[in-house]
Amino acid sequence: MKDVLASLPALNERYSMFSCIASGADTEEPKFLFSAKDNLTSKDMETKCGSRILEGYRPAFDAAAVEKMRQYGGRLIGKNNMDGFGFGTFSTNSAFGVPKNPFDLERSCGGSSGGSACAAAVIEDHVSLGVSTGGSICCPASFCGVYGIAPTYGRVSRYGLIDYGNSLDKIGLLSSDPAALAEFLPVISGKDPRDPTSCAQPPLDLKGKRIGSVAVPEEALKGISKDVLSAFESSLDILRSMGVEVKRVSMPSLKYAMPAYYILATSEASTNLARYVGMRYGRQDGDLSLGFDDYFTSFRSEYFGDEAKRRILLGTYTRMAGFRDRYYAKALKVRLHVISSYKKVFEDHDAVLTPTMPFAAPKFEDISKMTPVESYSADFLTVPANLAGIPHLSVPCGYDEDGMPIGMQLAAAHWAEGPLLTFAEEWGSAFDVRRPEVPL
């Protein structure tokens, strides 16, 4: 562990996976090391959420997930770099450097938990805490060739999480070792009176129930790259050899999940970000000679990133009087329809299986040419499960012609994390996962 801690500054200089690294040494040797996405509060280091507006914020308390990992014997070694406030697919919207893919430094780690996935891939025997709103755990897990699980909404307390969308955010785990997911998910799960949404959950069942059948939506195989399709089809053959029944189905409602998600997520985000005005959290260096509104406007204009401003504008618009019923209320109805579609499939199948992302990790030069809509559209495979609040898992399933990882995603019924964790370990034995070459 001492070797890992000593190597962190050099590793971070190469990969930019941390926005903050722990300083000092604990008197006791920890059982394990872990890192946490930088929108989870930590009382011994800054929590900046990838945004300059929170620079200098040192919370007085740990997030529930961080607190539980410490109580289990872990040491928090750093806060993982991320898209500002979780707004992004490629972790290119961070104010504190862009995490680089460990398989190719010219490519993205995915977002918005890009630093968490990078740390999971680069550091031996490491587990990272990630947060998913619309795919922010599974996307980077796919791009970095690691395992990532986003549990059912409410399984893990959101206390201490700097929210993107309150009705969507889920705290989960990323690791190159599938067994780590099964070990640590019970650690961070459980009811917490500080977060009422966690108090209705049933016990986490880890009795080893297997996934015996999966449904593959035809709609999920349209618009994906040839490399992803090839890797996915090969994985279906492996699944069949493992005794898993694979059936093609139609889920036409999935195409409506993307627009509904962005309406709901940005609506909640615009409300959440209203609290950052240069008076309570982070930076407080605005011009106090200005009037009330002018002070807030100048401060937010300077320190919010372009993507945060874009989502504030979109979310505020969809909640305006005269537009709320046309957009926000309709999006809520679509969400219920998507949930019903999943429930219908789960009557006959244990999981819904899709590729995780429509392509392997893109190069930064290609990302810079994407429009915001093109960037948002990249999440069309991860958004439906997040919108429905169901647990989902990304596992490595192949590599493209450049050797970049490709992932596939399994989504199960509400509260059915157990079969996903069992599958992760079984898949780890059946599929040969490659690790990136990390210079010492």
C-alpha positions in Angstrom: 0.0 0.0 0.0 2.9 2.4 0.7 4.1 1.8 -2.8 0.7 2.8 -4.2 0.6 5.9 -2.1 4.1 7.0 -3.0 3.3 6.5 -6.7 0.1 8.5 -6.7 1.5 11.9 -7.6 3.4 10.5 -10.6 0.4 8.5 -11.7 -1.9 11.5 -11.4 0.5 13.7 -13.4 0.1 11.1 -16.2 -3.6 10.3 -16.0 -5.2 13.3 -14.2 -7.6 10.9 -12.4 -7.6 12.8 -9.1 -8.6 16.4 -8.5 -7.2 16.1 -5.0 -4.9 13.6 -3.3 -4.8 12.8 0.4 -1.9 14.2 2.3 -0.3 12.8 5.5 -0.3 9.3 6.8 -2.7 7.4 9.0 -1.3 5.9 12.2 -3.0 2.6 11.5 -2.5 0.5 8.4 -5.8 0.5 6.4 -7.4 -2.8 5.2 -7.7 -1.3 1.7 -7.5 1.9 -0.3 -10.3 3.5 -2.1 -11.1 6.8 -3.9 -14.3 8.7 -4.3 -15.9 10.8 -7.0 -15.4 14.5 -6.3 -19.1 15.1 -5.7 -19.1 13.0 -2.6 -18.2 15.1 0.5 -15.1 14.3 2.5 -14.1 16.1 5.7 -10.3 15.8 5.2 -9.9 17.2 1.7 -11.6 19.5 -0.8 -14.8 18.6 -2.6 -15.0 20.6 -5.8 -17.4 18.6 -7.9 -15.2 19.4 -11.0 -16.2 23.1 -10.9 -14.3 26.3 -10.1 -17.4 27.6 -8.2 -16.7 25.1 -5.4 -12.9 25.5 -5.3 -11.7 25.7 -1.7 -14.8 24.0 -0.2 -13.8 21.7 2.6 -16.9 19.9 4.0 -17.3 19.3 7.8 -18.7 15.8 7.2 -18.2 12.7 5.1 -20.8 11.5 2.6 -22.6 8.3 3.9 -20.8 6.1 1.4 -17.4 7.5 2.3 -18.1 7.2 6.0 -19.1 3.6 5.6 -16.0 2.7 3.6 -13.8 4.3 6.3 -15.6 2.4 9.0 -15.0 -0.8 7.1 -11.3 -0.1 7.4 -10.6 1.8 4.2 -8.5 4.8 3.5 -9.6 7.5 1.2 -6.6 8.3 -1.0 -8.1 10.9 -3.3 -11.1 12.6 -4.9 -11.7 11.4 -8.5 -11.8 13.9 -11.3 -15.1 14.4 -13.0 -17.2 16.5 -15.4 -18.4 19.6 -13.6 -21.4 18.7 -11.4 -21.6 15.4 -13.4 -22.6 17.3 -16.7 -20.9 15.3 -19.4 -20.2 12.0 -21.1 -16.4 12.2 -21.6 -15.1 14.0 -18.4 -13.9 16.9 -20.6 -16.0 19.4 -18.7 -13.8 19.4 -15.5 -12.2 22.6 -14.4 -9.3 20.7 -12.9 -7.8 18.7 -15.9 -9.2 16.0 -18.0 -8.7 12.4 -17.0 -6.9 10.3 -19.7 -7.8 6.8 -20.7 -5.2 4.3 -19.4 -5.3 2.4 -22.7 -4.6 5.5 -24.8 -3.8 8.9 -23.3 -5.3 10.6 -26.3 -8.7 9.2 -25.5 -11.5 9.8 -23.0 -12.1 7.9 -19.8 -15.8 8.5 -20.2 -18.0 10.5 -17.9 -18.9 11.8 -15.6 -17.1 9.3 -13.2 -14.1 9.3 -15.6 -11.5 9.7 -12.8 -13.1 6.9 -10.8 -12.9 4.4 -13.7 -9.3 5.4 -14.5 -8.2 4.8 -10.9 -10.0 1.5 -10.9 -8.1 0.5 -14.1 -4.7 1.9 -13.2 -4.3 1.1 -9.5 -4.0 -2.6 -8.5 -6.7 -4.0 -6.3 -8.5 -0.6 -6.1 -12.2 0.2 -5.7 -13.7 3.6 -6.5 -17.0 5.2 -5.5 -18.8 6.6 -8.5 -22.1 8.3 -9.0 -24.5 7.7 -11.9 -27.3 10.0 -13.1 -27.7 8.9 -16.7 -24.9 6.5 -17.2 -22.0 8.0 -15.3 -20.7 4.7 -13.9 -21.3 2.3 -16.7 -20.0 4.6 -19.5 -16.5 5.1 -18.0 -16.4 1.5 -16.9 -16.9 0.5 -20.5 -14.3 3.0 -21.9 -11.7 2.0 -19.3 -12.3 -1.8 -19.4 -13.4 -2.2 -15.7 -16.5 -3.4 -13.9 -19.1 -0.9 -12.7 -22.4 -1.2 -10.9 -25.1 1.4 -10.3 -27.5 0.0 -7.8 -31.3 0.6 -7.5 -32.1 4.2 -6.8 -32.3 4.4 -3.0 -30.1 1.4 -2.2 -27.2 3.6 -1.2 -27.8 6.8 0.9 -27.3 10.0 -1.0 -26.4 11.9 2.2 -23.3 14.0 1.4 -23.8 13.8 -2.4 -23.7 17.0 -4.3 -26.7 16.3 -6.4 -27.1 16.6 -10.2 -30.7 15.2 -10.3 -32.2 14.2 -7.0 -34.6 11.7 -8.4 -31.9 10.1 -10.6 -28.6 10.0 -8.7 -27.2 6.6 -7.6 -23.9 5.9 -5.8 -22.1 2.8 -7.0 -18.7 1.1 -7.4 -16.0 0.6 -10.1 -13.2 -1.9 -9.9 -11.1 -4.1 -12.2 -12.0 -7.0 -9.8 -15.6 -8.1 -10.0 -15.4 -9.7 -6.6 -14.8 -6.2 -5.1 -18.3 -5.1 -6.2 -19.8 -8.0 -4.2 -17.7 -7.2 -1.2 -18.2 -3.4 -1.0 -21.8 -2.9 -2.2 -23.2 -4.3 1.1 -20.8 -2.0 2.9 -22.2 1.2 1.4 -25.8 0.0 1.2 -28.5 0.3 3.8 -31.1 2.5 5.3 -30.1 6.0 6.5 -32.4 8.4 8.3 -30.4 11.3 6.8 -31.7 10.2 3.4 -35.3 9.2 3.5 -35.2 7.8 -0.1 -32.9 5.0 1.3 -35.4 3.9 4.0 -37.8 1.9 1.9 -35.3 -0.6 0.6 -35.5 -4.3 1.2 -32.5 -6.3 2.4 -29.7 -6.8 -0.1 -29.9 -10.4 -1.2 -26.5 -11.9 -2.1 -27.5 -15.6 -2.0 -25.9 -16.2 -5.4 -29.0 -16.4 -7.6 -27.9 -16.7 -11.2 -29.0 -14.8 -14.3 -30.6 -17.6 -16.4 -32.1 -15.5 -19.3 -31.4 -12.2 -20.8 -33.5 -10.1 -23.2 -31.7 -8.1 -26.0 -33.7 -5.2 -27.3 -33.5 -4.8 -31.1 -33.5 -1.1 -30.7 -30.3 -1.2 -28.7 -28.3 -2.6 -31.7 -29.1 0.3 -34.0 -26.6 3.1 -34.3 -23.7 1.3 -32.7 -20.2 0.9 -34.3 -19.2 -2.3 -36.1 -16.6 -3.1 -33.4 -19.1 -2.8 -30.6 -21.6 -4.9 -32.5 -19.0 -7.6 -33.2 -17.8 -7.7 -29.6 -21.4 -7.8 -28.3 -22.4 -10.7 -30.7 -19.4 -12.6 -29.6 -20.3 -12.1 -26.0 -23.8 -13.6 -26.7 -22.1 -16.8 -27.8 -20.1 -16.9 -24.5 -23.3 -16.3 -22.6 -25.0 -19.2 -24.4 -22.0 -21.4 -23.5 -22.5 -20.4 -19.9 -26.1 -21.7 -20.0 -27.7 -18.3 -20.3 -30.8 -18.1 -22.5 -30.6 -15.1 -25.0 -33.7 -13.8 -26.6 -34.3 -10.9 -28.9 -37.1 -8.6 -27.9 -38.6 -5.2 -28.9 -38.7 -2.3 -26.4 -39.8 0.7 -28.5 -40.2 2.8 -25.4 -36.5 3.0 -25.0 -36.2 5.7 -27.7 -38.3 8.1 -25.6 -36.0 7.7 -22.5 -33.4 10.1 -23.8 -35.5 13.2 -24.3 -37.4 12.5 -21.1 -34.2 12.1 -19.1 -32.6 15.4 -20.3 -35.8 17.3 -19.4 -36.0 15.8 -15.9 -32.3 15.9 -15.2 -31.7 19.5 -16.3 -34.9 20.6 -14.5 -33.6 19.2 -11.3 -30.0 20.4 -12.0 -31.1 24.0 -12.5 -32.9 24.0 -9.2 -29.9 22.4 -7.4 -27.3 24.8 -8.8 -29.3 27.8 -7.6 -27.6 27.5 -4.3 -24.1 28.3 -5.7 -24.0 32.1 -5.5 -20.7 32.8 -3.9 -22.0 33.2 -0.3 -22.1 29.8 1.3 -20.0 27.2 -0.5 -16.6 27.3 -2.2 -15.3 30.6 -3.7 -16.6 33.8 -2.2 -14.5 36.4 -3.9 -17.2 38.3 -5.9 -17.5 42.0 -6.1 -19.5 43.0 -3.0 -20.0 46.5 -4.2 -22.5 45.1 -6.8 -26.2 44.9 -6.2 -27.9 41.7 -5.1 -28.8 40.3 -8.6 -25.7 41.7 -10.3 -23.4 40.0 -7.7 -25.0 36.6 -8.3 -25.0 37.0 -12.1 -21.3 38.1 -12.3 -20.2 35.3 -9.9 -22.1 32.5 -11.6 -21.1 33.7 -15.1 -17.4 33.6 -14.2 -17.2 30.3 -12.3 -19.8 28.0 -13.9 -18.6 26.1 -16.9 -20.3 26.3 -20.3 -22.0 23.0 -19.9 -23.4 23.9 -16.5 -24.8 27.1 -17.9 -26.3 25.2 -20.8 -28.1 22.8 -18.5 -29.3 25.6 -16.2 -30.9 27.4 -19.1 -32.5 24.2 -20.5 -33.8 23.1 -17.1 -35.1 26.5 -16.2 -36.9 26.7 -19.5 -38.7 23.4 -19.1 -40.0 24.3 -15.7 -41.4 27.7 -16.7 -45.1 28.5 -16.4 -46.6 27.7 -19.7 -44.0 25.1 -20.6 -44.1 22.9 -17.5 -47.0 20.8 -18.7 -45.7 20.5 -22.2 -42.2 19.3 -21.2 -41.7 18.4 -17.5 -45.1 16.8 -16.8 -44.9 14.8 -20.0 -41.4 13.6 -19.2 -42.7 12.2 -15.9 -45.3 10.2 -17.8 -42.7 8.9 -20.2 -40.6 7.8 -17.2 -43.4 5.7 -15.9 -43.9 4.2 -19.4 -40.2 3.2 -19.5 -40.4 1.6 -16.1 -43.5 -0.4 -17.2 -41.7 -1.6 -20.3 -38.8 -3.0 -18.2 -41.2 -4.6 -15.7 -43.0 -6.4 -18.6 -39.7 -7.8 -19.9 -38.7 -8.9 -16.4 -41.7 -11.1 -16.2 -40.0 -13.5 -18.5 -36.3 -12.6 -18.3 -33.8 -12.0 -15.5 -32.1 -9.0 -17.2 -32.0 -6.7 -20.2 -28.7 -6.9 -22.0 -27.3 -4.2 -24.3 -23.9 -2.8 -25.3 -22.9 -0.2 -22.7 -21.8 2.5 -25.2 -22.4 2.8 -29.0 -18.6 3.1 -29.6 -15.3 2.7 -27.9 -13.6 5.6 -26.1 -13.2 8.4 -28.6 -10.2 10.6 -29.1 -10.3 14.1 -27.5 -9.9 15.7 -31.0 -13.0 13.9 -32.1 -14.9 14.9 -29.0 -14.1 18.6 -29.6 -15.9 18.4 -32.9 -19.1 17.0 -31.4 -22.2 19.2 -30.9 -23.9 19.1 -27.5 -26.7 17.1 -29.0 -24.3 14.5 -30.4 -22.6 14.3 -27.1 -25.9 13.8 -25.3 -27.0 11.1 -27.8 -24.0 8.9 -26.9 -25.8 8.0 -23.7 -28.8 6.4 -25.4 -28.0 3.0 -24.1 -27.3 3.9 -20.5 -30.1 6.4 -19.9 -33.1 4.1 -19.9 -32.0 2.0 -16.9 -31.0 5.2 -15.0 -34.4 6.8 -15.8 -36.1 3.7 -14.5 -34.0 3.6 -11.3 -33.2 -0.1 -11.8 -29.8 -1.6 -11.0 -27.4 -2.1 -13.9 -23.9 -3.4 -14.4 -21.3 -2.9 -17.1 -18.7 -5.6 -17.8 -15.8 -5.7 -20.3 -16.9 -7.8 -23.3 -14.4 -7.1 -26.0 -11.8 -4.8 -27.7 -11.8 -2.9 -30.9 -9.1 -3.0 -33.6 -7.1 -0.4 -31.7 -7.2 -2.4 -28.5 -9.7 -0.1 -26.8 -12.2 -1.8 -24.3 -15.8 -2.4 -25.1 -18.5 -3.0 -22.5 -21.9 -4.6 -22.2 -24.6 -3.6 -19.7 -27.1 -5.8 -17.8 -30.1 -4.2 -16.2 -32.2 -6.1 -13.6 -35.4 -5.5 -11.7 -35.6 -3.1 -8.8 -33.6 -4.3 -5.8 -32.1 -7.3 -7.8 -28.5 -6.4 -7.4 -27.6 -9.9 -6.2 -27.9 -11.7 -9.6 -25.9 -8.9 -11.2 -23.0 -9.3 -8.8 -23.1 -13.1 -9.2 -23.0 -12.6 -13.0 -20.0 -10.2 -12.7 -17.9 -12.9 -11.0 -19.0 -15.6 -13.4 -18.2 -13.4 -16.4 -14.8 -12.6 -14.9 -14.0 -16.3 -15.1 -15.3 -16.7 -18.6 -13.9 -13.6 -20.3 -10.3 -12.7 -20.5 -10.1 -9.1 -19.4 -7.0 -7.1 -20.4 -5.3 -4.6 -18.1 -3.6 -1.4 -19.4 0.1 -1.1 -19.2 0.9 1.3 -16.4 4.5 2.6 -16.2 6.0 2.5 -12.7 
